[in-house]
Amino acid sequence: MATLRKASAYRKVTRAYTRKSQTRKKGFIKTIPTHKIVRFHMGEHNKDYDYKLDLFSKDKIQIRHNAIESVRLLVNRRLVKKIGNNNYHLTINVFPHQILRENRMLTGAGADRMQTGMQQAFGKPMGRAAQIKKNQSLFSAFVTKEDLEEAKEALKLSFTRLPCKCGIEIKKI
């Protein structure tokens, strides 16, 4: 069964030892997993809006692609339900470029004869993450004056799905 490790295993931003090259010898990573983010722009984008709400991170952190997709689903469903399909525009401002690796360790009888331990511990790619700087915008929502409170409430619900402290900044356009 495929398991997902805790987010705390990947929170820390470190230098990437991931090189994807056209020549096979120079490439460290042979396969890159696809990211789970389905759409980056939702709602009506050709409309004039009064306010822009930015969901930003208060920490320097690394966020996995499944957490970004989870927030996207939550905020998009809430906005569609409360203010309708054509009364907002939601964008994702980050992209998961960082490739996450995992060196699985086996346990049980005979496990010492099946793996190399820390000799060849580069790991297999198992996911992707976006590296976020302090005060960087993760999501942007554009709404009218009437829908401002609903959009703010939808973005506040997403705080629990992200592995960092977040804030909302409201700008009048």
Secondary structure, DSSP 8 states (H G I E B T S, - for coil): ------GGGT-S---------SSTTT-S-S---------SEEE--SS--SEEEEEEESS-EEEEHHHHHHHHHHHHHHHHHHH-TTSEEEEE-----EEEEE-----STTGGGT--TTTT---EEEEEEEEE-TT-EEEEEEE-GGGHHHHHHHHHHGGGGSSS-EEEEEEE-
